[in-house]
């Protein structure tokens, strides 16, 4: 096999902790210490896109109803620099210009160091938060402090993790790490108290889990000085009824951690030491690919391979090689509704690839003039019960293809290339979703 793997069962965690650098878990609350869930925790609507790749499983797929046979510009917002960060969309009330406005909000960072909150219906900027350095991390939205309102969490190139109040952009807390944070957080209930926590990878190979007030729930040093740039996936991957956190770093090794305390469950190692990274690319994906009720973990390597790991123990179920190294994160959806999911990704040879999720075998490939760093998003855009795949390219186009066979559906031209991954969500409350993304021309675009 092109890679090697080792399986570390949870029963050996105690002995592993004796080896320096294998895992450094911080203090954690036990199950007996869990607080009762508050009366009303804010949650995103089903038509929202509250984190990069839509959900904490990172499949990049939404079931929201659509109606977009052609793409028309709804609005665009000018920022002070390039937008590499991928937008999140969440429905809550925000203040700006003397008004309190309910409805969907677009949250996105810019290389100008600002986090923008944009009204989804009008494109008006509700608030801006100015950070000291560029924001390439993509934000996630959730009620991490249980106050009934939305919070926005993201990393920054100044080496800090930030949490802002969604209502007005006020700083709630920030945590300093050793270097720039390109990773995007996952907001999920890690300890069973009914309130989401924030989990994010750091530049020194440490995974951090934060309570809503910014205090550390736990930390786990899975790498020694090797950055974790890609967003963690949070899902019940082993069927024990509890969430796990799956992370992947620049050396391509993948780690499964207990969500409650950061304890190591298993590690999958590869022989490769290079990995394309940047705008939240190449992160792990957790999904039931074959409909058997068991979750698999998908990952790519620094060469032209994708591997499928069993969620329970991390052993390899299949590996497949493709032409060109993967650039984007993998997205997963059942394009033809046959019960078997397909996977989608872009490569260094300017291709977008659709592969069978149970074997990895290629179903179709489409070539474009330039590479695409933007990760694909999947949705039924025309209401025919089948999926379309949407992604941006350095050819300055947001593309929409039929997910079943790769036939072009529509294309929206932009002045410059696109690295931001699109979000597909209902921006104006009309029951139909729009496509929103950032562009290297320093704008955020919404298509209707």
Wavefront OBJ file of the C-alpha trace (Angstrom):
o trace
v 0.000 0.000 0.000
v 1.174 3.594 -0.707
v 0.699 4.548 2.933
v 1.033 2.825 6.246
v -1.333 2.973 9.131
v -1.409 2.102 12.753
v -4.448 1.715 14.917
v -4.374 2.990 18.463
v -7.290 1.683 20.500
v -8.687 3.877 23.211
v -7.740 1.310 25.845
v -4.068 2.136 25.256
v -4.470 5.914 25.708
v -2.980 5.903 29.170
v 0.250 4.287 28.008
v 0.521 6.604 25.022
v 0.445 9.623 27.299
v 3.753 8.461 28.755
v 5.496 9.124 25.453
v 6.485 12.777 25.140
v 4.674 14.677 22.428
v 2.272 11.872 21.457
v -0.651 13.568 23.083
v -0.875 16.410 25.585
v -4.440 16.609 26.786
v -5.456 19.533 28.958
v -7.862 19.503 31.820
v -11.377 18.431 31.006
v -14.668 18.157 32.810
v -16.005 14.697 33.481
v -19.527 13.616 32.678
v -20.537 14.312 36.278
v -19.470 17.945 35.872
v -21.746 18.693 32.902
v -24.152 21.532 33.415
v -27.811 21.296 32.522
v -28.586 22.698 29.076
v -29.939 26.244 29.119
v -33.557 26.834 28.266
v -33.002 28.213 24.764
v -29.764 27.776 22.830
v -29.697 29.519 19.456
v -29.385 27.112 16.540
v -29.011 27.793 12.806
v -31.970 27.212 10.525
v -32.005 24.287 8.136
v -31.562 26.702 5.232
v -28.399 28.255 6.752
v -24.750 27.412 5.997
v -23.195 28.112 9.425
v -19.653 26.829 8.778
v -17.345 26.040 5.890
v -18.521 22.980 3.921
v -21.986 23.484 5.472
v -21.769 21.248 8.561
v -19.311 19.853 11.049
v -19.131 16.628 9.043
v -17.656 18.788 6.205
v -19.600 17.079 3.409
v -20.323 20.390 1.633
v -23.929 19.420 0.866
v -27.251 21.093 1.678
v -30.801 19.779 1.308
v -32.338 23.266 1.156
v -34.811 23.872 -1.703
v -33.389 25.763 -4.654
v -34.450 27.557 -7.797
v -31.455 28.727 -9.823
v -31.539 27.781 -13.462
v -29.346 30.805 -14.217
v -27.104 32.833 -11.892
v -27.864 36.544 -11.540
v -26.021 39.002 -9.328
v -28.038 39.744 -6.199
v -25.468 42.025 -4.556
v -21.742 42.494 -4.058
v -19.876 44.083 -1.158
v -16.487 45.755 -1.453
v -13.841 44.889 1.164
v -10.398 46.363 1.717
v -8.432 43.414 0.335
v -8.717 39.947 -1.168
v -11.339 37.565 0.215
v -9.917 34.048 0.623
v -12.050 33.216 3.662
v -15.171 31.200 2.872
v -18.496 32.684 4.036
v -20.861 31.317 6.650
v -24.584 32.101 6.573
v -26.755 32.108 9.702
v -30.127 33.601 10.609
v -30.130 36.001 13.571
v -30.782 39.660 14.401
v -27.880 42.087 14.003
v -27.474 45.812 14.585
v -26.021 48.322 12.166
v -26.662 51.906 11.115
v -29.131 52.373 13.934
v -31.288 49.408 12.863
v -31.887 45.932 14.246
v -32.433 43.630 11.288
v -33.511 39.993 11.503
v -32.862 37.388 8.835
v -29.893 35.645 7.272
v -26.453 37.182 7.726
v -23.303 36.480 5.745
v -20.130 36.310 7.856
v -16.807 36.409 6.033
v -13.231 37.481 6.700
v -10.938 39.491 4.459
v -7.215 40.019 4.076
v -7.876 43.579 5.236
v -8.148 42.135 8.757
v -11.891 42.663 9.053
v -14.685 40.236 9.805
v -17.792 41.375 7.920
v -21.415 40.807 8.884
v -23.586 41.417 5.797
v -27.364 41.414 5.614
v -28.208 38.553 3.267
v -31.250 40.218 1.752
v -29.842 43.664 0.925
v -26.064 43.293 0.990
v -25.788 46.075 3.581
v -22.874 45.723 5.980
v -24.285 45.442 9.498
v -20.959 45.572 11.312
v -17.210 45.108 10.827
v -14.702 43.893 13.364
v -11.124 45.047 12.795
v -8.434 42.521 13.712
v -4.688 43.296 13.580
v -3.924 40.963 10.645
v -5.467 39.201 7.665
v -8.336 36.764 8.201
v -8.081 33.767 5.877
v -9.799 31.451 8.365
v -13.466 30.888 7.602
v -15.897 31.765 10.418
v -18.341 29.450 12.145
v -21.563 30.594 13.832
v -23.269 29.094 16.882
v -24.441 29.853 20.406
v -21.308 28.861 22.305
v -22.202 30.633 25.559
v -25.852 29.579 25.812
v -27.226 33.120 25.922
v -29.746 32.528 23.150
v -27.801 34.590 20.608
v -25.341 33.755 17.847
v -21.581 34.025 18.234
v -18.969 34.146 15.457
v -15.673 32.280 15.926
v -12.637 32.421 13.621
v -8.856 32.376 13.486
v -6.587 35.230 12.456
v -3.109 35.651 11.024
v -2.143 37.472 14.238
v -2.083 34.078 15.953
v -5.329 34.459 17.864
v -8.717 32.762 17.937
v -11.580 35.282 18.203
v -15.173 35.036 19.394
v -17.553 37.917 18.568
v -21.173 38.635 19.403
v -23.191 38.083 16.243
v -25.611 40.869 17.169
v -23.071 43.705 16.985
v -19.569 42.307 16.433
v -18.416 43.034 19.984
v -15.333 41.109 21.097
v -16.239 38.400 23.616
v -12.819 36.781 23.977
v -9.643 35.902 22.150
v -6.992 33.256 22.715
v -3.367 33.680 21.653
v -1.416 30.859 19.985
v 2.116 30.739 18.597
v 1.540 31.710 14.970
v -1.041 32.528 12.301
v -4.306 30.559 12.460
v -5.539 29.530 9.018
v -7.742 26.729 10.356
v -11.490 27.263 10.672
v -13.312 26.148 13.821
v -16.079 23.652 14.373
v -18.810 24.606 16.854
v -20.319 21.474 18.378
v -21.502 20.156 21.720
v -18.367 18.293 22.745
v -19.184 17.505 26.378
v -22.932 16.809 26.306
v -24.074 19.927 28.180
v -26.378 21.068 25.364
v -24.203 24.065 24.428
v -21.675 24.052 21.564
v -17.989 24.489 22.218
v -15.394 25.714 19.705
v -12.672 23.348 18.493
v -9.873 24.502 16.183
v -6.411 23.399 15.054
v -3.378 25.496 15.900
v -0.137 26.377 14.118
v 2.012 24.251 16.457
v 0.047 21.029 15.986
v -2.216 21.504 19.008
v -5.984 21.103 18.848
v -7.827 23.520 21.156
v -11.365 23.158 22.514
v -12.874 26.274 24.114
v -15.858 26.857 26.349
v -18.223 29.700 25.507
v -16.399 32.104 27.816
v -13.035 31.410 26.170
v -11.731 29.104 28.889
v -9.933 26.002 27.696
v -11.973 22.795 27.811
v -8.991 20.755 26.639
v -5.989 20.820 24.342
v -4.336 17.929 22.508
v -0.856 18.120 20.981
v -1.211 15.704 18.089
v 1.697 17.085 16.059
v 5.017 18.458 17.263
v 5.286 21.881 15.641
v 3.387 20.918 12.477
v 0.466 23.219 11.732
v -3.144 22.064 11.476
v -4.585 24.338 8.795
v -7.724 22.460 7.812
v -11.084 22.539 9.627
v -11.797 19.672 12.015
v -14.709 17.344 11.353
v -16.951 16.552 14.328
v -19.254 13.522 14.122
v -19.996 10.199 15.787
v -17.592 8.186 13.665
v -17.529 4.977 15.728
v -21.222 4.544 16.588
v -20.851 4.988 20.349
v -23.441 7.770 20.482
v -20.818 10.414 21.316
v -19.082 12.883 18.994
v -15.469 12.558 17.953
v -13.119 15.199 16.540
v -11.108 14.318 13.423
v -8.162 16.523 12.434
v -5.519 16.415 9.756
v -2.237 18.335 9.520
v 0.306 19.296 6.904
v 2.049 15.918 7.091
v -1.223 14.253 6.032
v -1.612 12.145 9.183
v -5.187 11.968 10.472
v -6.157 11.817 14.158
v -9.456 10.876 15.801
v -9.947 12.357 19.286
v -12.608 11.965 21.950
v -14.666 15.154 21.847
v -15.152 15.325 25.615
v -11.452 15.436 26.611
v -9.256 15.289 23.486
v -8.048 11.762 24.206
v -6.571 9.945 21.217
v -8.705 7.167 19.694
v -6.734 6.319 16.578
v -4.145 7.658 14.169
v -3.776 7.029 10.462
v -0.295 7.773 9.165
v 0.897 8.249 5.605
v 4.344 8.158 4.019
v 3.964 11.604 2.508
v 5.288 14.883 3.846
v 3.722 17.430 1.503
v 0.216 18.720 1.414
v -1.578 21.518 -0.401
v -3.056 23.923 2.063
v -4.454 27.445 2.075
v -8.130 28.324 2.101
v -9.343 25.482 4.329
v -8.410 22.844 1.765
v -7.872 19.112 2.202
v -9.642 18.687 5.538
v -11.157 15.359 6.671
v -14.777 14.498 5.864
v -17.017 12.214 7.941
v -19.849 10.485 6.044
v -21.667 7.190 5.598
v -20.623 6.543 2.013
v -22.387 3.264 1.315
v -25.573 3.565 3.388
v -24.672 0.822 5.863
v -25.143 3.068 8.900
v -21.410 3.279 9.624
v -19.410 6.460 9.209
v -16.242 6.595 7.135
v -13.518 9.260 7.191
v -12.248 10.557 3.855
v -8.851 12.190 3.478
v -6.416 13.114 0.725
v -2.634 12.850 0.766
v 0.076 15.176 -0.461
v 0.199 13.238 -3.720
v -2.610 12.095 -5.983
v -4.404 9.783 -3.555
v -7.652 9.740 -1.625
v -8.157 7.250 1.173
v -11.305 6.060 2.921
v -10.884 5.077 6.579
v -13.245 3.129 8.795
v -14.498 5.504 11.461
v -14.327 2.927 14.244
v -10.625 2.074 14.166
v -9.107 4.163 11.373
v -8.019 1.283 9.155
v -8.050 1.806 5.393
v -11.139 0.613 3.519
v -9.908 1.760 0.139
v -7.335 3.973 -1.550
v -7.443 5.372 -5.053
v -4.987 7.349 -7.170
v -5.985 10.161 -9.507
v -4.270 12.290 -12.099
v -3.041 15.417 -10.316
v -2.792 16.286 -6.633
v -5.980 17.263 -4.823
v -6.358 21.027 -4.310
v -9.751 21.346 -2.654
v -11.460 19.615 0.211
v -13.590 16.613 -0.669
v -17.352 17.088 -0.858
v -19.812 14.221 -0.601
v -23.344 13.787 -1.961
v -25.631 11.220 -3.576
v -25.961 12.776 -7.018
v -28.261 10.169 -8.557
v -30.144 9.162 -5.362
v -29.061 5.516 -5.634
v -28.002 5.238 -1.985
v -24.267 5.402 -2.774
v -22.560 8.736 -2.304
v -20.147 10.322 -4.732
v -17.106 12.427 -3.820
v -16.030 15.632 -5.584
v -12.736 17.521 -5.562
v -10.422 19.602 -7.743
v -6.829 18.787 -8.718
v -3.589 20.486 -9.725
v -4.067 19.531 -13.360
v -7.151 21.802 -13.538
v -9.699 19.021 -13.227
v -12.796 18.549 -11.139
v -13.277 14.872 -10.370
v -16.361 12.870 -9.414
v -15.599 9.463 -7.893
v -17.583 6.560 -6.466
v -17.692 6.883 -2.685
v -17.494 3.139 -2.002
v -14.509 2.359 -4.230
v -12.886 5.679 -5.147
v -13.108 4.832 -8.837
v -13.506 7.839 -11.125
v -16.991 8.454 -12.520
v -16.256 11.572 -14.555
v -13.637 14.301 -14.977
v -13.988 17.807 -16.375
v -10.994 19.973 -17.295
v -10.778 23.773 -17.010
v -8.238 26.406 -18.097
v -6.969 27.108 -14.565
v -6.789 25.349 -11.182
v -9.597 25.605 -8.642
v -8.709 25.990 -4.948
v -12.355 26.569 -4.061
v -13.977 23.484 -2.547
v -17.139 22.222 -4.267
v -20.581 22.767 -2.741
v -23.494 20.464 -3.562
v -27.216 21.254 -3.771
v -30.254 20.586 -5.917
v -30.283 23.956 -7.667
v -33.006 23.312 -10.235
v -35.506 21.300 -8.178
v -35.250 18.100 -10.222
v -34.274 15.947 -7.248
v -30.659 15.614 -8.360
v -27.588 17.519 -7.223
v -25.512 20.183 -8.888
v -21.908 20.966 -7.925
v -20.749 24.587 -7.544
v -17.132 25.744 -7.255
v -14.951 28.720 -8.132
v -11.738 28.714 -10.143
v -8.706 30.804 -10.890
v -10.238 31.115 -14.366
v -12.399 33.856 -12.758
v -15.619 31.873 -12.977
v -18.049 30.406 -10.452
v -19.038 27.148 -12.143
v -22.171 25.056 -11.771
v -22.177 21.514 -13.194
v -24.607 18.624 -13.155
v -23.227 16.490 -10.328
v -24.254 13.237 -12.022
v -22.340 13.656 -15.279
v -20.462 17.001 -15.119
v -22.567 18.766 -17.756
v -22.247 22.573 -17.380
v -25.363 24.287 -16.006
v -24.302 27.910 -15.668
v -21.186 30.024 -15.176
v -20.831 33.393 -13.449
v -17.762 35.466 -14.460
v -15.796 37.524 -11.930
v -13.019 40.117 -12.384
v -10.410 37.942 -10.649
v -9.855 34.390 -9.474
v -11.828 32.665 -6.705
v -10.251 30.776 -3.787
v -13.175 31.161 -1.382
v -15.481 28.144 -1.191
v -19.152 28.946 -1.910
v -21.962 28.782 0.631
v -25.462 27.843 -0.555
v -28.183 29.219 1.721
v -31.452 31.165 1.768
v -30.242 34.761 2.074
v -33.548 36.612 1.754
v -36.122 34.294 3.344
v -37.977 33.510 0.120
v -37.665 29.752 0.590
v -35.029 29.446 -2.134
v -31.287 29.460 -1.683
v -28.599 31.719 -3.105
v -24.865 31.203 -3.702
v -22.424 33.473 -1.854
v -18.601 33.557 -2.058
v -15.542 35.787 -1.798
v -13.267 36.814 -4.651
v -9.671 37.962 -5.105
v -11.031 41.263 -6.462
v -11.762 42.201 -2.810
v -15.495 41.631 -3.050
v -18.120 39.297 -1.662
v -20.726 38.157 -4.211
v -24.254 36.814 -3.783
v -25.972 35.130 -6.750
v -29.744 34.694 -7.054
l 1 2 3 4 5 6 7 8 9 10 11 12 13 14 15 16 17 18 19 20 21 22 23 24 25 26 27 28 29 30 31 32 33 34 35 36 37 38 39 40 41 42 43 44 45 46 47 48 49 50 51 52 53 54 55 56 57 58 59 60 61 62 63 64 65 66 67 68 69 70 71 72 73 74 75 76 77 78 79 80 81 82 83 84 85 86 87 88 89 90 91 92 93 94 95 96 97 98 99 100 101 102 103 104 105 106 107 108 109 110 111 112 113 114 115 116 117 118 119 120 121 122 123 124 125 126 127 128 129 130 131 132 133 134 135 136 137 138 139 140 141 142 143 144 145 146 147 148 149 150 151 152 153 154 155 156 157 158 159 160 161 162 163 164 165 166 167 168 169 170 171 172 173 174 175 176 177 178 179 180 181 182 183 184 185 186 187 188 189 190 191 192 193 194 195 196 197 198 199 200 201 202 203 204 205 206 207 208 209 210 211 212 213 214 215 216 217 218 219 220 221 222 223 224 225 226 227 228 229 230 231 232 233 234 235 236 237 238 239 240 241 242 243 244 245 246 247 248 249 250 251 252 253 254 255 256 257 258 259 260 261 262 263 264 265 266 267 268 269 270 271 272 273 274 275 276 277 278 279 280 281 282 283 284 285 286 287 288 289 290 291 292 293 294 295 296 297 298 299 300 301 302 303 304 305 306 307 308 309 310 311 312 313 314 315 316 317 318 319 320 321 322 323 324 325 326 327 328 329 330 331 332 333 334 335 336 337 338 339 340 341 342 343 344 345 346 347 348 349 350 351 352 353 354 355 356 357 358 359 360 361 362 363 364 365 366 367 368 369 370 371 372 373 374 375 376 377 378 379 380 381 382 383 384 385 386 387 388 389 390 391 392 393 394 395 396 397 398 399 400 401 402 403 404 405 406 407 408 409 410 411 412 413 414 415 416 417 418 419 420 421 422 423 424 425 426 427 428 429 430 431 432 433 434 435 436 437 438 439 440 441 442 443 444 445 446 447 448
